[in-house]
């Protein structure tokens, strides 16, 4: 059984959705071990042993490529691993494969980091910094525009097949209201979003651990996530 160490965040849900899309059933083929990032579980030695960057998700497969256990961190790497392991959601031809990989990298290098900063400064920052809010909100809107343009001529994000690129990007757009987004400005992206949201495996994946998440309202959790605790030497 695969063990996924996770929390109900966009990066966590990427892996939850991928597992469900691959036909791997929670409780039968994989288990979800909660890592409460607001309580500091990500800094425990046993978690750092498999995720040295103290970020979720991480995964352990007892039957790795050589038959031995393998531990993985970084959600993009886990998606690629599961695609290779199951033979699903990553095309085999070089042309389509690299089309998918470039949009996966687009999520990892752009959508995730920029939307994460937008969400932070609009929702969590202890003071409203107008420059930061405008900077990241405008960049988020630009990225939404890039995706909307791509979907004018493509059914899914990378090509006309549903792939790990779609699985990687979708969870990051679920809080679009908090990103300062008006869907009317991105009709093709909105159509794609609704298409992905209607998939049964996606609906199952985003429910994993979701009942454990609570709003970040206390100073201790803020310090763990955004303050000095995050930067302590370990």
SVG drawing of the C-alpha trace seen along z (x, -y; Angstrom):
<svg xmlns="http://www.w3.org/2000/svg" viewBox="-20 -50 40 56">
<polyline fill="none" stroke="black" stroke-width="0.4" points="0.0,0.0 1.3,-3.5 1.5,-5.9 0.9,-9.6 1.9,-12.1 -0.3,-15.1 -2.6,-17.9 -5.7,-19.3 -3.8,-22.0 -3.5,-22.4 -0.3,-20.5 -1.7,-17.7 -4.8,-17.5 -2.8,-17.1 -1.5,-13.8 -4.9,-12.7 -6.6,-13.4 -3.9,-11.6 -4.2,-8.5 -8.0,-8.4 -7.7,-9.1 -5.3,-6.1 -8.0,-3.9 -6.1,-3.5 -8.6,-3.5 -8.1,-5.2 -8.0,-2.6 -7.3,0.3 -4.4,-0.8 -3.2,-3.9 -3.4,-5.6 -3.4,-9.3 -1.4,-10.2 -2.2,-13.7 0.7,-16.1 -0.9,-19.1 1.2,-22.0 -0.5,-24.5 0.6,-22.4 4.2,-21.9 4.0,-18.2 6.1,-19.0 9.2,-19.6 9.1,-16.2 12.2,-14.1 10.3,-11.2 8.7,-13.4 11.9,-15.3 13.5,-11.9 11.3,-11.5 10.7,-15.2 13.9,-17.2 12.3,-20.4 9.6,-20.1 6.8,-20.4 3.8,-18.2 3.1,-16.0 5.5,-13.1 5.0,-9.5 6.4,-6.1 6.0,-3.3 7.0,0.1 7.4,1.5 9.7,-1.0 11.1,-0.6 13.7,2.0 11.3,3.7 12.6,1.8 10.8,-1.0 11.2,-4.5 10.4,-7.8 9.5,-10.8 8.8,-14.5 7.7,-17.4 4.2,-17.0 5.3,-17.3 7.8,-14.5 5.2,-12.3 2.8,-13.0 5.5,-11.9 6.3,-8.8 2.7,-7.7 2.2,-8.4 5.2,-6.2 4.1,-3.5 0.6,-3.2 1.1,-4.2 -1.6,-6.8 -2.0,-10.6 1.4,-11.2 1.4,-10.6 4.0,-8.2 5.0,-10.2 7.8,-12.6 5.8,-15.5 2.8,-15.2 4.9,-14.2 7.0,-17.4 3.8,-19.5 2.5,-18.0 5.8,-18.5 6.1,-22.2 2.6,-22.8 3.5,-20.8 6.6,-23.0 4.3,-26.1 2.3,-25.1 5.3,-24.3 7.3,-27.4 4.5,-29.9 0.9,-29.0 1.8,-27.5 4.4,-30.0 2.6,-33.1 -0.9,-32.2 0.5,-31.1 1.9,-34.6 -1.4,-36.2 -3.3,-34.1 -0.9,-34.9 -0.9,-38.7 -4.6,-38.9 -5.7,-36.5 -3.0,-35.8 -0.5,-38.7 -0.7,-40.5 -0.8,-43.8 -2.3,-44.8 0.7,-45.7 -0.8,-47.3 2.3,-46.9 2.5,-43.2 -1.2,-42.6 -1.2,-44.4 2.0,-42.8 0.9,-39.2 -2.8,-39.7 -1.8,-41.2 0.6,-38.3 -2.1,-35.8 -4.5,-37.4 -1.7,-37.3 -1.3,-33.6 -5.0,-33.0 -4.9,-34.8 -2.1,-32.6 -4.2,-29.5 -7.3,-31.0 -5.5,-31.7 -4.1,-28.1 -7.6,-26.7 -9.0,-28.6 -7.5,-25.9 -7.0,-22.9 -9.6,-20.9 -7.3,-20.3 -4.4,-22.3 -1.5,-20.7 -3.3,-18.9 -6.6,-17.3 -5.9,-14.6 -6.5,-14.8 -3.1,-14.7 -1.0,-15.3 -0.9,-19.0 -4.6,-19.3 -4.3,-17.4 -1.5,-19.7 -3.2,-23.0 -6.8,-22.4 -6.4,-22.4 -4.7,-25.8 -7.7,-27.5 -10.3,-26.2 -10.0,-29.4 -10.3,-31.7 -12.5,-34.2 -9.7,-34.8 -7.3,-35.4 -9.3,-38.5 -10.5,-36.7 -13.7,-37.3 -14.4,-34.2 -16.2,-36.4 -12.7,-37.5 -11.5,-33.9 -14.4,-32.0 -12.3,-29.2 -10.5,-28.6 -13.9,-28.6 -15.2,-25.9 -12.1,-23.8 -12.4,-24.3 -16.0,-23.1 -15.0,-20.1 -12.3,-19.0 -14.4,-19.7 -17.1,-17.4 -14.8,-14.3 -15.7,-11.8 -12.1,-11.0 -11.4,-14.8 -14.3,-15.1 -13.1,-12.2 -9.5,-13.5 -10.3,-17.0 -12.3,-15.5 -9.3,-13.6 -8.4,-15.0 -10.6,-18.1 -12.5,-17.7 -9.3,-18.2 -8.4,-21.6 -9.3,-24.7 -9.0,-28.4 -5.6,-29.9 -6.6,-32.3 -4.2,-31.8 -0.7,-33.4 1.0,-30.0 -0.2,-28.6 0.8,-31.8 4.3,-31.6 4.7,-28.0 3.6,-28.6 4.9,-32.1 7.2,-33.1 10.4,-32.3 9.6,-28.6 9.7,-28.1 13.3,-29.2 14.9,-27.5 17.9,-25.3 17.1,-21.6"/>
</svg>
